[in-house]
Amino acid sequence: MLKYPSSELVIDPVLIRKYDLSGPRYTSYPTADRFVEAFGEAQLREWLARRNIGGISLPLSLYVHLPFCATLCYYCACNKVVTRDRGRSAKYIKYLSKELALLGEAMRASGVERPSVSQLHWGGGTPTFLSREEMAQLAADTERVFPLAPEAEVSIEIDPRTTEPGAMAFLAGLGFNRLSMGVQDFDPEVQRAVHRIQSAEETRRVVDEARAAGFRSVNFDLIYGLPKQSLDGFSATLDRVLEDAPDRIALYNYAHLPALFKPQRRILAADLPSPETKLQIMTLAIGRLTRAGYVYIGMDHFARADDDLAIAQAQGRLQRNFQGYSTHPESDIVGIGVSAIGRVGPTYSQNCKSLDDYYAALDEGKLPVMRGLELTADDLVRRAVIQALICHCRLSVESIELAHLIEFRRYFAEELKDLRALERDGLVELQPEWIVVTPRGRLLVRAICMVFDRYLRARQQAASYSKVI
């Protein structure tokens, strides 16, 4: 039946070149570019009020977006506000408190007072741009409306360059137990090219302080494909990374889209590594990390074998959402702050992308929803298929049929025809009751998932997506 352990991985350069297409990362399905303005505050309030049906509700996660950065990293595609004016974050914290109060009011309509949170994440931007007083205020405002469950996973993105000594102990005191930090590349020439100078020593200091403060997990973000990168330079970066021994590593492919992201226009295309060099760097990194004991989770993510992510994948509990992979069972996610995205019931919603629009909505006493989507039955079944493939590299046909009341082979007749071509290339196996991603297909799972994406099949524009590899 199922031949392949999920951690097995084969790198086939010929297939990678063939399937290196532009495509979604599937942190949601449908993807955010399918959201519509017809879904607004009224629709989000309706679904928040329906969270608790018959005394039963899904676990609750919060994502808080903190957009401020003191300096500009040229590669960055995040929604951010680059400023050295610390007063701007003080104002923002006050408006986050307004949004939290409105969300609490909306949830009380479901009959639940102060629903507890199993997962909380502060992302950015640079959350550590905030002063300690502002962080403490935001944590208290959040706890007042959404108390943390005793075993909650509480994570924060930090920038070691703006993290003072003692900050990790302070964050642990606020309840944080996981952290993620951008490293990208330790090569000084690469750092100068992307306008982000960060020494290995200051990174190590933060890691040591976090572990001393009791943080349960440390994640490093690395990027390959940056300007001035070389095979030897990235190998030296990996030496330093493995010395720090983070629990998780995200190895992202740099997507150079200067037409969409203005900061990237400061990067010279001539300085970017060739596709062949990028492939060599990726191959080197995967080999080094797996030999060092990291498990390839999927979609650029690695974790130590004893990490919760690796254990959740082995047990079939892994999920994927807007923050990447998650160990928590499927939960409602409430997005808080400018541009934040949430998922409640069969819906997605996104807040206003500009601070002015965000503030204006809250001044009117409205939840700052800019757009969203209520999923159709077809969206839900396709989301389940993509989740299974992207998290577990296998799909039970029977489980989809029972959960969604369809006849799989009839419903997905055209998709199965397309999968035959991928099967001939060795990316998947179509078994009687399973669709299995092979070791050769694991790096290309996005291309496999794209077969089930109805919006892409309708030939709608996909040029804003990053490459699969």
PyMOL commands that set and color helices and strands:
alter all, ss='L'
color gray80, all
select helices_A, chain A and resi 13-18+32-34+41-49+87-108+127-129+132-145+160-162+167-173+188-194+200-212+231-244+262-266+269-271+275-291+308-314+355-363+377-392+397-404+408-411+413-424+442-450+454-457
alter helices_A, ss='H'
color red, helices_A
select strands_A, chain A and resi 60-66+68-69+81-82+117-124+148-158+178-184+217-224+248-253+294-298+301-304+319-321+324-326+332-336+341-344+347-351+369-374+394-396+428-430+434-437
alter strands_A, ss='S'
color yellow, strands_A
deselect
rebuild
show_as cartoon
